[in-house]
Amino acid sequence: MSICENCGEIRLVKLFRSPYEYLQCINYIKSLINDGGFELVTRNCPLNEVKDKDGCWADDIIYHVIKCKSCGQVYSCSCNTYRGGGGFEKGR
């Protein structure tokens, strides 16, 4: 599958090194969706609820999958909030 204009500039993250980096990526994903080029296809919690009002994570593993509206390429964001790690990568 070739990269379309929407996907050409997408910033992937191989490994989240901090909770802050993960939260920045969530904001980036929200902007990709709000700009209209991508859609959320699956998740285990809403993008606006990865943390609750007390600052606790929604789950030990949080994931969101978005898809390019132009070419159908899928991108997955996952984070292990208990042990650390995760990333934002091109899906299969």
C-alpha positions as CSV (number, residue, x, y, z in Angstrom):
1,M,0.0,0.0,0.0
2,S,1.4,3.4,-1.0
3,I,1.4,6.3,1.4
4,C,-1.2,9.0,0.6
5,E,-1.0,12.7,1.3
6,N,-2.7,12.3,4.7
7,C,-0.2,9.6,5.8
8,G,2.9,11.2,4.4
9,E,3.6,13.5,7.3
10,I,2.2,11.4,10.2
11,R,4.6,11.4,13.2
12,L,5.0,7.9,14.6
13,V,6.5,7.1,18.0
14,K,8.4,3.8,18.4
15,L,8.4,3.8,22.2
16,F,6.8,6.1,24.7
17,R,9.4,7.1,27.3
18,S,7.1,8.9,29.7
19,P,3.5,9.4,30.5
20,Y,3.8,12.9,29.2
21,E,5.0,11.7,25.8
22,Y,1.9,9.3,25.6
23,L,-0.5,12.2,26.5
24,Q,1.1,14.4,23.8
25,C,0.5,11.5,21.3
26,I,-3.2,11.3,22.4
27,N,-3.5,15.1,21.7
28,Y,-1.8,14.6,18.3
29,I,-4.3,11.8,17.5
30,K,-7.2,14.0,18.5
31,S,-5.9,16.7,16.1
32,L,-5.6,14.2,13.2
33,I,-9.2,13.2,13.7
34,N,-10.4,16.8,14.2
35,D,-8.6,17.9,11.0
36,G,-10.9,15.4,9.2
37,G,-8.3,13.1,7.5
38,F,-8.6,10.2,10.0
39,E,-11.3,8.4,11.9
40,L,-11.2,6.5,15.2
41,V,-12.1,2.8,14.4
42,T,-11.6,1.1,17.8
43,R,-10.6,1.9,21.3
44,N,-10.9,0.6,24.9
45,C,-11.7,4.1,26.3
46,P,-12.6,7.5,24.8
47,L,-9.7,9.7,23.8
48,N,-10.8,12.3,26.3
49,E,-10.9,9.8,29.2
50,V,-7.5,8.2,29.3
51,K,-7.3,9.6,32.8
52,D,-10.2,10.1,35.2
53,K,-10.9,13.2,37.2
54,D,-8.5,12.0,40.0
55,G,-5.6,11.5,37.5
56,C,-5.8,7.7,37.4
57,W,-5.4,5.8,34.1
58,A,-8.5,4.4,32.5
59,D,-6.9,0.9,32.3
60,D,-3.5,-0.9,32.6
61,I,-3.4,-1.1,28.8
62,I,-5.0,1.7,26.8
63,Y,-5.3,1.5,23.0
64,H,-6.7,3.5,20.1
65,V,-6.8,2.7,16.4
66,I,-7.3,5.3,13.7
67,K,-7.7,4.9,10.0
68,C,-6.8,7.2,7.1
69,K,-10.0,8.3,5.3
70,S,-8.1,8.5,2.0
71,C,-6.1,5.3,1.7
72,G,-7.4,3.1,4.6
73,Q,-4.0,2.8,6.3
74,V,-4.5,1.9,10.0
75,Y,-2.4,3.3,12.9
76,S,-2.4,1.9,16.4
77,C,-1.6,3.7,19.6
78,S,-1.2,1.6,22.8
79,C,0.3,2.3,26.2
80,N,1.0,0.0,29.1
81,T,0.2,2.4,32.0
82,Y,1.2,-0.2,34.6
83,R,4.7,-1.3,33.4
84,G,5.4,1.6,30.9
85,G,6.0,1.5,27.2
86,G,3.8,1.5,24.2
87,G,3.9,3.5,21.0
88,F,2.1,4.9,18.0
89,E,2.8,2.8,14.9
90,K,1.5,1.8,11.5
91,G,-0.9,-1.0,11.9
92,R,-0.9,-4.2,9.9
